[in-house]
Amino acid sequence: MKKEHLPTKICPVCNRPFTWRKKWEKNWDNVKYCSNKCGGLGRKKSNTSQ
């Protein structure tokens, strides 16, 4: 599959698009963040709002 045909998502923390990666092959539906940094910020933000 060519790179331009890979699925993409928008990161809810930085609002940037990110594309599918081989390491996310089995859980692409559960991937929410583009990186570990955004994942940490997203979890931190959701915990403080409760």
All heavy atoms as TSV, in Angstrom:
chain	resi	resn	atom	element	x	y	z
A	1	MET	N	N	0.842	-1.170	0.000
A	1	MET	CA	C	0.000	0.000	0.000
A	1	MET	C	C	0.894	1.241	0.000
A	1	MET	O	O	1.845	1.336	0.768
A	1	MET	CB	C	-0.902	-0.009	1.242
A	1	MET	CG	C	-1.928	1.079	1.240
A	1	MET	SD	S	-3.014	1.027	2.682
A	1	MET	CE	C	-4.186	-0.175	2.141
A	2	LYS	N	N	0.574	2.202	-0.851
A	2	LYS	CA	C	1.358	3.426	-0.917
A	2	LYS	C	C	0.997	4.357	0.236
A	2	LYS	O	O	-0.122	4.327	0.736
A	2	LYS	CB	C	1.127	4.135	-2.243
A	2	LYS	CG	C	1.674	3.363	-3.412
A	2	LYS	CD	C	1.619	4.174	-4.669
A	2	LYS	CE	C	2.232	3.370	-5.785
A	2	LYS	NZ	N	2.462	4.167	-6.964
A	3	LYS	N	N	1.961	5.177	0.620
A	3	LYS	CA	C	1.777	6.038	1.779
A	3	LYS	C	C	0.578	6.979	1.640
A	3	LYS	O	O	-0.126	7.238	2.604
A	3	LYS	CB	C	3.041	6.847	2.035
A	3	LYS	CG	C	3.002	7.572	3.347
A	3	LYS	CD	C	4.333	8.125	3.725
A	3	LYS	CE	C	4.228	8.773	5.079
A	3	LYS	NZ	N	5.498	9.090	5.650
A	4	GLU	N	N	0.324	7.472	0.435
A	4	GLU	CA	C	-0.803	8.394	0.270
A	4	GLU	C	C	-2.157	7.720	0.435
A	4	GLU	O	O	-3.165	8.385	0.608
A	4	GLU	CB	C	-0.734	9.125	-1.077
A	4	GLU	CG	C	-0.850	8.223	-2.282
A	4	GLU	CD	C	0.486	7.927	-2.951
A	4	GLU	OE1	O	1.544	8.262	-2.411
A	4	GLU	OE2	O	0.454	7.329	-4.029
A	5	HIS	N	N	-2.188	6.379	0.433
A	5	HIS	CA	C	-3.443	5.646	0.588
A	5	HIS	C	C	-3.657	5.115	2.004
A	5	HIS	O	O	-4.656	4.444	2.264
A	5	HIS	CB	C	-3.511	4.490	-0.406
A	5	HIS	CG	C	-3.452	4.936	-1.831
A	5	HIS	ND1	N	-4.399	5.764	-2.390
A	5	HIS	CD2	C	-2.544	4.684	-2.793
A	5	HIS	CE1	C	-4.086	5.989	-3.649
A	5	HIS	NE2	N	-2.951	5.355	-3.922
A	6	LEU	N	N	-2.746	5.407	2.923
A	6	LEU	CA	C	-2.888	4.944	4.298
A	6	LEU	C	C	-3.958	5.755	5.020
A	6	LEU	O	O	-4.130	6.951	4.763
A	6	LEU	CB	C	-1.556	5.079	5.042
A	6	LEU	CG	C	-0.427	4.182	4.567
A	6	LEU	CD1	C	0.859	4.542	5.300
A	6	LEU	CD2	C	-0.758	2.720	4.765
A	7	PRO	N	N	-4.690	5.135	5.945
A	7	PRO	CA	C	-5.701	5.880	6.701
A	7	PRO	C	C	-5.061	6.912	7.621
A	7	PRO	O	O	-3.941	6.746	8.086
A	7	PRO	CB	C	-6.426	4.801	7.498
A	7	PRO	CG	C	-5.570	3.602	7.463
A	7	PRO	CD	C	-4.653	3.723	6.303
A	8	THR	N	N	-5.784	7.968	7.891
A	8	THR	CA	C	-5.293	9.018	8.780
A	8	THR	C	C	-6.334	9.326	9.848
A	8	THR	O	O	-7.512	9.014	9.699
A	8	THR	CB	C	-4.984	10.323	8.015
A	8	THR	OG1	O	-6.188	10.789	7.422
A	8	THR	CG2	C	-3.933	10.116	6.956
A	9	LYS	N	N	-5.866	9.936	10.924
A	9	LYS	CA	C	-6.725	10.410	12.010
A	9	LYS	C	C	-6.199	11.772	12.445
A	9	LYS	O	O	-5.066	12.138	12.137
A	9	LYS	CB	C	-6.670	9.467	13.219
A	9	LYS	CG	C	-7.324	8.127	12.994
A	9	LYS	CD	C	-7.306	7.327	14.268
A	9	LYS	CE	C	-7.987	5.999	14.084
A	9	LYS	NZ	N	-8.047	5.230	15.329
A	10	ILE	N	N	-6.993	12.506	13.205
A	10	ILE	CA	C	-6.589	13.789	13.761
A	10	ILE	C	C	-6.362	13.612	15.260
A	10	ILE	O	O	-7.225	13.105	15.975
A	10	ILE	CB	C	-7.672	14.870	13.521
A	10	ILE	CG1	C	-7.995	15.008	12.045
A	10	ILE	CG2	C	-7.243	16.208	14.118
A	10	ILE	CD1	C	-6.883	15.538	11.186
A	11	CYS	N	N	-5.207	14.040	15.728
A	11	CYS	CA	C	-4.889	13.950	17.152
A	11	CYS	C	C	-5.724	14.961	17.921
A	11	CYS	O	O	-5.740	16.148	17.582
A	11	CYS	CB	C	-3.396	14.223	17.352
A	11	CYS	SG	S	-2.889	14.204	19.070
A	12	PRO	N	N	-6.448	14.544	18.974
A	12	PRO	CA	C	-7.293	15.474	19.727
A	12	PRO	C	C	-6.510	16.483	20.569
A	12	PRO	O	O	-7.064	17.492	20.993
A	12	PRO	CB	C	-8.131	14.556	20.618
A	12	PRO	CG	C	-7.345	13.311	20.731
A	12	PRO	CD	C	-6.569	13.180	19.455
A	13	VAL	N	N	-5.225	16.253	20.806
A	13	VAL	CA	C	-4.426	17.154	21.625
A	13	VAL	C	C	-3.793	18.257	20.772
A	13	VAL	O	O	-3.964	19.433	21.042
A	13	VAL	CB	C	-3.326	16.378	22.396
A	13	VAL	CG1	C	-2.416	17.324	23.155
A	13	VAL	CG2	C	-3.958	15.379	23.339
A	14	CYS	N	N	-3.080	17.857	19.698
A	14	CYS	CA	C	-2.368	18.849	18.886
A	14	CYS	C	C	-3.104	19.201	17.593
A	14	CYS	O	O	-2.673	20.096	16.872
A	14	CYS	CB	C	-0.966	18.354	18.562
A	14	CYS	SG	S	-0.906	16.868	17.528
A	15	ASN	N	N	-4.220	18.519	17.316
A	15	ASN	CA	C	-5.041	18.762	16.121
A	15	ASN	C	C	-4.290	18.585	14.811
A	15	ASN	O	O	-4.620	19.218	13.822
A	15	ASN	CB	C	-5.692	20.148	16.172
A	15	ASN	CG	C	-6.693	20.230	17.277
A	15	ASN	OD1	O	-7.474	19.311	17.491
A	15	ASN	ND2	N	-6.657	21.313	18.024
A	16	ARG	N	N	-3.281	17.736	14.805
A	16	ARG	CA	C	-2.529	17.445	13.580
A	16	ARG	C	C	-2.927	16.074	13.066
A	16	ARG	O	O	-3.214	15.162	13.850
A	16	ARG	CB	C	-1.033	17.454	13.853
A	16	ARG	CG	C	-0.503	18.805	14.193
A	16	ARG	CD	C	0.986	18.730	14.377
A	16	ARG	NE	N	1.512	20.053	14.682
A	16	ARG	CZ	C	2.758	20.270	15.032
A	16	ARG	NH1	N	3.600	19.266	15.152
A	16	ARG	NH2	N	3.165	21.488	15.282
A	17	PRO	N	N	-2.906	15.900	11.750
A	17	PRO	CA	C	-3.206	14.583	11.196
A	17	PRO	C	C	-2.016	13.639	11.375
A	17	PRO	O	O	-0.864	14.071	11.349
A	17	PRO	CB	C	-3.451	14.870	9.716
A	17	PRO	CG	C	-2.722	16.126	9.435
A	17	PRO	CD	C	-2.726	16.908	10.714
A	18	PHE	N	N	-2.307	12.374	11.609
A	18	PHE	CA	C	-1.253	11.358	11.648
A	18	PHE	C	C	-1.739	10.137	10.891
A	18	PHE	O	O	-2.929	9.882	10.793
A	18	PHE	CB	C	-0.833	11.019	13.087
A	18	PHE	CG	C	-1.901	10.421	13.958
A	18	PHE	CD1	C	-1.979	9.051	14.137
A	18	PHE	CD2	C	-2.810	11.230	14.620
A	18	PHE	CE1	C	-2.950	8.492	14.962
A	18	PHE	CE2	C	-3.780	10.690	15.442
A	18	PHE	CZ	C	-3.852	9.314	15.611
A	19	THR	N	N	-0.798	9.405	10.319
A	19	THR	CA	C	-1.145	8.277	9.461
A	19	THR	C	C	-0.897	6.955	10.169
A	19	THR	O	O	-0.165	6.883	11.151
A	19	THR	CB	C	-0.338	8.300	8.148
A	19	THR	OG1	O	1.054	8.303	8.459
A	19	THR	CG2	C	-0.674	9.516	7.324
A	20	TRP	N	N	-1.514	5.944	9.637
A	20	TRP	CA	C	-1.397	4.579	10.117
A	20	TRP	C	C	0.058	4.145	10.137
A	20	TRP	O	O	0.829	4.498	9.261
A	20	TRP	CB	C	-2.201	3.690	9.172
A	20	TRP	CG	C	-2.214	2.245	9.473
A	20	TRP	CD1	C	-3.127	1.592	10.234
A	20	TRP	CD2	C	-1.303	1.235	8.992
A	20	TRP	NE1	N	-2.837	0.247	10.264
A	20	TRP	CE2	C	-1.729	0.009	9.508
A	20	TRP	CE3	C	-0.176	1.279	8.190
A	20	TRP	CZ2	C	-1.062	-1.169	9.244
A	20	TRP	CZ3	C	0.493	0.093	7.921
A	20	TRP	CH2	C	0.046	-1.109	8.456
A	21	ARG	N	N	0.440	3.391	11.150
A	21	ARG	CA	C	1.787	2.817	11.249
A	21	ARG	C	C	1.673	1.316	11.425
A	21	ARG	O	O	0.703	0.816	11.983
A	21	ARG	CB	C	2.541	3.392	12.444
A	21	ARG	CG	C	2.805	4.854	12.333
A	21	ARG	CD	C	3.621	5.308	13.518
A	21	ARG	NE	N	3.704	6.752	13.558
A	21	ARG	CZ	C	4.208	7.435	14.560
A	21	ARG	NH1	N	4.664	6.806	15.620
A	21	ARG	NH2	N	4.252	8.737	14.511
A	22	LYS	N	N	2.686	0.618	10.975
A	22	LYS	CA	C	2.707	-0.845	11.056
A	22	LYS	C	C	2.523	-1.317	12.501
A	22	LYS	O	O	1.806	-2.290	12.754
A	22	LYS	CB	C	4.028	-1.367	10.491
A	22	LYS	CG	C	4.183	-2.863	10.543
A	22	LYS	CD	C	3.274	-3.569	9.590
A	22	LYS	CE	C	3.573	-5.061	9.599
A	22	LYS	NZ	N	2.592	-5.831	8.901
A	23	LYS	N	N	3.126	-0.624	13.465
A	23	LYS	CA	C	3.012	-1.058	14.862
A	23	LYS	C	C	1.599	-0.905	15.418
A	23	LYS	O	O	1.263	-1.495	16.422
A	23	LYS	CB	C	4.017	-0.323	15.752
A	23	LYS	CG	C	3.747	1.143	15.947
A	23	LYS	CD	C	4.807	1.729	16.858
A	23	LYS	CE	C	4.492	3.154	17.202
A	23	LYS	NZ	N	5.470	3.691	18.150
A	24	TRP	N	N	0.755	-0.097	14.738
A	24	TRP	CA	C	-0.632	0.091	15.159
A	24	TRP	C	C	-1.584	-0.805	14.386
A	24	TRP	O	O	-2.799	-0.677	14.499
A	24	TRP	CB	C	-1.067	1.534	14.955
A	24	TRP	CG	C	-0.355	2.529	15.815
A	24	TRP	CD1	C	0.194	2.312	17.041
A	24	TRP	CD2	C	-0.146	3.902	15.518
A	24	TRP	NE1	N	0.734	3.468	17.535
A	24	TRP	CE2	C	0.541	4.462	16.607
A	24	TRP	CE3	C	-0.459	4.718	14.438
A	24	TRP	CZ2	C	0.911	5.795	16.643
A	24	TRP	CZ3	C	-0.093	6.042	14.485
A	24	TRP	CH2	C	0.586	6.568	15.578
A	25	GLU	N	N	-1.063	-1.738	13.618
A	25	GLU	CA	C	-1.869	-2.571	12.721
A	25	GLU	C	C	-3.008	-3.291	13.439
A	25	GLU	O	O	-4.141	-3.298	12.963
A	25	GLU	CB	C	-0.955	-3.599	12.044
A	25	GLU	CG	C	-1.638	-4.497	11.060
A	25	GLU	CD	C	-0.657	-5.405	10.349
A	25	GLU	OE1	O	0.432	-5.685	10.906
A	25	GLU	OE2	O	-0.978	-5.837	9.243
A	26	LYS	N	N	-2.745	-3.856	14.599
A	26	LYS	CA	C	-3.752	-4.662	15.298
A	26	LYS	C	C	-4.717	-3.847	16.141
A	26	LYS	O	O	-5.774	-4.331	16.506
A	26	LYS	CB	C	-3.063	-5.706	16.170
A	26	LYS	CG	C	-2.339	-6.738	15.332
A	26	LYS	CD	C	-1.704	-7.798	16.163
A	26	LYS	CE	C	-1.042	-8.794	15.237
A	26	LYS	NZ	N	0.037	-9.507	15.861
A	27	ASN	N	N	-4.382	-2.595	16.463
A	27	ASN	CA	C	-5.282	-1.800	17.303
A	27	ASN	C	C	-5.485	-0.383	16.767
A	27	ASN	O	O	-5.632	0.557	17.545
A	27	ASN	CB	C	-4.795	-1.784	18.757
A	27	ASN	CG	C	-3.489	-1.052	18.927
A	27	ASN	OD1	O	-2.779	-0.807	17.977
A	27	ASN	ND2	N	-3.171	-0.707	20.152
A	28	TRP	N	N	-5.519	-0.219	15.461
A	28	TRP	CA	C	-5.705	1.102	14.846
A	28	TRP	C	C	-6.996	1.760	15.316
A	28	TRP	O	O	-7.043	2.968	15.510
A	28	TRP	CB	C	-5.673	0.973	13.332
A	28	TRP	CG	C	-5.976	2.236	12.596
A	28	TRP	CD1	C	-7.050	2.474	11.805
A	28	TRP	CD2	C	-5.198	3.445	12.568
A	28	TRP	NE1	N	-6.994	3.750	11.284
A	28	TRP	CE2	C	-5.870	4.367	11.745
A	28	TRP	CE3	C	-4.011	3.844	13.178
A	28	TRP	CZ2	C	-5.387	5.650	11.514
A	28	TRP	CZ3	C	-3.530	5.122	12.937
A	28	TRP	CH2	C	-4.224	6.007	12.111
A	29	ASP	N	N	-8.042	0.985	15.541
A	29	ASP	CA	C	-9.312	1.548	15.995
A	29	ASP	C	C	-9.196	2.170	17.387
A	29	ASP	O	O	-9.956	3.072	17.728
A	29	ASP	CB	C	-10.409	0.493	15.999
A	29	ASP	CG	C	-10.762	0.021	14.601
A	29	ASP	OD1	O	-10.577	0.815	13.652
A	29	ASP	OD2	O	-11.215	-1.117	14.465
A	30	ASN	N	N	-8.242	1.714	18.195
A	30	ASN	CA	C	-8.071	2.226	19.555
A	30	ASN	C	C	-7.038	3.345	19.655
A	30	ASN	O	O	-6.913	3.955	20.707
A	30	ASN	CB	C	-7.646	1.090	20.492
A	30	ASN	CG	C	-8.717	0.024	20.572
A	30	ASN	OD1	O	-9.900	0.312	20.525
A	30	ASN	ND2	N	-8.296	-1.217	20.662
A	31	VAL	N	N	-6.294	3.601	18.582
A	31	VAL	CA	C	-5.270	4.648	18.602
A	31	VAL	C	C	-5.954	6.007	18.566
A	31	VAL	O	O	-6.771	6.283	17.703
A	31	VAL	CB	C	-4.301	4.491	17.406
A	31	VAL	CG1	C	-3.338	5.655	17.347
A	31	VAL	CG2	C	-3.546	3.186	17.502
A	32	LYS	N	N	-5.629	6.876	19.543
A	32	LYS	CA	C	-6.247	8.198	19.630
A	32	LYS	C	C	-5.228	9.318	19.433
A	32	LYS	O	O	-5.580	10.388	18.970
A	32	LYS	CB	C	-6.894	8.385	21.001
A	32	LYS	CG	C	-8.038	7.449	21.267
A	32	LYS	CD	C	-8.576	7.683	22.661
A	32	LYS	CE	C	-9.644	6.656	22.992
A	32	LYS	NZ	N	-10.081	6.764	24.375
A	33	TYR	N	N	-4.001	9.091	19.855
A	33	TYR	CA	C	-3.000	10.154	19.877
A	33	TYR	C	C	-1.871	9.858	18.900
A	33	TYR	O	O	-1.523	8.718	18.660
A	33	TYR	CB	C	-2.431	10.303	21.288
A	33	TYR	CG	C	-3.506	10.493	22.325
A	33	TYR	CD1	C	-3.847	9.475	23.208
A	33	TYR	CD2	C	-4.195	11.692	22.422
A	33	TYR	CE1	C	-4.831	9.651	24.154
A	33	TYR	CE2	C	-5.191	11.890	23.355
A	33	TYR	CZ	C	-5.506	10.863	24.218
A	33	TYR	OH	O	-6.489	11.044	25.145
A	34	CYS	N	N	-1.236	10.923	18.389
A	34	CYS	CA	C	-0.183	10.771	17.391
A	34	CYS	C	C	1.150	10.342	18.004
A	34	CYS	O	O	1.999	9.804	17.307
A	34	CYS	CB	C	-0.001	12.075	16.619
A	34	CYS	SG	S	0.555	13.473	17.625
A	35	SER	N	N	1.337	10.578	19.295
A	35	SER	CA	C	2.621	10.272	19.933
A	35	SER	C	C	2.421	9.998	21.418
A	35	SER	O	O	1.354	10.252	21.975
A	35	SER	CB	C	3.577	11.452	19.761
A	35	SER	OG	O	3.087	12.569	20.459
A	36	ASN	N	N	3.474	9.522	22.058
A	36	ASN	CA	C	3.424	9.306	23.503
A	36	ASN	C	C	3.262	10.629	24.244
A	36	ASN	O	O	2.582	10.701	25.262
A	36	ASN	CB	C	4.698	8.608	23.986
A	36	ASN	CG	C	4.735	7.164	23.565
A	36	ASN	OD1	O	3.707	6.548	23.300
A	36	ASN	ND2	N	5.929	6.615	23.468
A	37	LYS	N	N	3.880	11.687	23.729
A	37	LYS	CA	C	3.768	12.999	24.369
A	37	LYS	C	C	2.313	13.465	24.367
A	37	LYS	O	O	1.788	13.884	25.396
A	37	LYS	CB	C	4.645	14.011	23.655
A	37	LYS	CG	C	4.587	15.382	24.280
A	37	LYS	CD	C	5.483	16.365	23.550
A	37	LYS	CE	C	5.357	17.729	24.182
A	37	LYS	NZ	N	6.163	18.722	23.472
A	38	CYS	N	N	1.659	13.404	23.219
A	38	CYS	CA	C	0.251	13.825	23.146
A	38	CYS	C	C	-0.636	12.888	23.969
A	38	CYS	O	O	-1.597	13.333	24.579
A	38	CYS	CB	C	-0.227	13.857	21.696
A	38	CYS	SG	S	0.344	15.315	20.804
A	39	GLY	N	N	-0.313	11.617	23.995
A	39	GLY	CA	C	-1.078	10.677	24.801
A	39	GLY	C	C	-1.003	11.019	26.272
A	39	GLY	O	O	-1.999	10.988	26.989
A	40	GLY	N	N	0.176	11.393	26.744
A	40	GLY	CA	C	0.343	11.786	28.140
A	40	GLY	C	C	-0.396	13.071	28.449
A	40	GLY	O	O	-1.049	13.198	29.477
A	41	LEU	N	N	-0.334	14.031	27.542
A	41	LEU	CA	C	-1.041	15.297	27.746
A	41	LEU	C	C	-2.551	15.098	27.696
A	41	LEU	O	O	-3.282	15.700	28.465
A	41	LEU	CB	C	-0.617	16.317	26.683
A	41	LEU	CG	C	0.810	16.826	26.768
A	41	LEU	CD1	C	1.129	17.691	25.553
A	41	LEU	CD2	C	1.038	17.598	28.043
A	42	GLY	N	N	-3.013	14.243	26.810
A	42	GLY	CA	C	-4.447	13.983	26.687
A	42	GLY	C	C	-5.008	13.296	27.914
A	42	GLY	O	O	-6.075	13.650	28.404
A	43	ARG	N	N	-4.282	12.338	28.448
A	43	ARG	CA	C	-4.733	11.645	29.665
A	43	ARG	C	C	-4.671	12.583	30.863
A	43	ARG	O	O	-5.558	12.578	31.715
A	43	ARG	CB	C	-3.888	10.400	29.907
A	43	ARG	CG	C	-4.239	9.265	28.974
A	43	ARG	CD	C	-3.520	7.991	29.343
A	43	ARG	NE	N	-2.102	8.051	29.021
A	43	ARG	CZ	C	-1.577	7.770	27.835
A	43	ARG	NH1	N	-2.346	7.432	26.837
A	43	ARG	NH2	N	-0.276	7.843	27.633
A	44	LYS	N	N	-3.654	13.414	30.914
A	44	LYS	CA	C	-3.515	14.358	32.016
A	44	LYS	C	C	-4.648	15.381	31.994
A	44	LYS	O	O	-5.236	15.703	33.008
A	44	LYS	CB	C	-2.169	15.077	31.903
A	44	LYS	CG	C	-1.645	15.620	33.206
A	44	LYS	CD	C	-0.293	16.277	33.026
A	44	LYS	CE	C	0.807	15.253	33.007
A	44	LYS	NZ	N	2.151	15.839	32.959
A	45	LYS	N	N	-4.980	15.868	30.803
A	45	LYS	CA	C	-6.046	16.854	30.655
A	45	LYS	C	C	-7.397	16.259	31.039
A	45	LYS	O	O	-8.184	16.879	31.725
A	45	LYS	CB	C	-6.099	17.341	29.212
A	45	LYS	CG	C	-7.063	18.487	28.995
A	45	LYS	CD	C	-7.213	18.850	27.540
A	45	LYS	CE	C	-5.947	19.394	26.943
A	45	LYS	NZ	N	-6.117	19.825	25.558
A	46	SER	N	N	-7.672	15.018	30.630
A	46	SER	CA	C	-8.960	14.404	30.937
A	46	SER	C	C	-9.080	14.057	32.422
A	46	SER	O	O	-10.167	14.092	32.982
A	46	SER	CB	C	-9.180	13.160	30.087
A	46	SER	OG	O	-8.282	12.137	30.427
A	47	ASN	N	N	-7.981	13.751	33.080
A	47	ASN	CA	C	-8.031	13.460	34.515
A	47	ASN	C	C	-8.282	14.713	35.347
A	47	ASN	O	O	-8.945	14.655	36.367
A	47	ASN	CB	C	-6.717	12.811	34.972
A	47	ASN	CG	C	-6.605	11.373	34.528
A	47	ASN	OD1	O	-7.596	10.762	34.145
A	47	ASN	ND2	N	-5.398	10.833	34.556
A	48	THR	N	N	-7.762	15.860	34.946
A	48	THR	CA	C	-7.952	17.073	35.714
A	48	THR	C	C	-9.327	17.679	35.535
A	48	THR	O	O	-9.784	18.427	36.366
A	48	THR	CB	C	-6.880	18.132	35.357
A	48	THR	OG1	O	-6.986	18.412	33.969
A	48	THR	CG2	C	-5.497	17.652	35.700
A	49	SER	N	N	-10.014	17.338	34.448
A	49	SER	CA	C	-11.341	17.904	34.206
A	49	SER	C	C	-12.447	17.169	34.950
A	49	SER	O	O	-13.589	17.581	34.928
A	49	SER	CB	C	-11.637	17.913	32.705
A	49	SER	OG	O	-11.718	16.597	32.217
A	50	GLN	N	N	-12.128	16.085	35.635
A	50	GLN	CA	C	-13.163	15.315	36.333
A	50	GLN	C	C	-13.434	15.849	37.704
A	50	GLN	O	O	-12.748	16.436	38.388
A	50	GLN	CB	C	-12.742	13.843	36.458
A	50	GLN	CG	C	-12.755	13.173	35.123
A	50	GLN	CD	C	-12.299	11.714	35.244
A	50	GLN	OE1	O	-11.942	11.236	36.319
A	50	GLN	NE2	N	-12.325	11.021	34.149
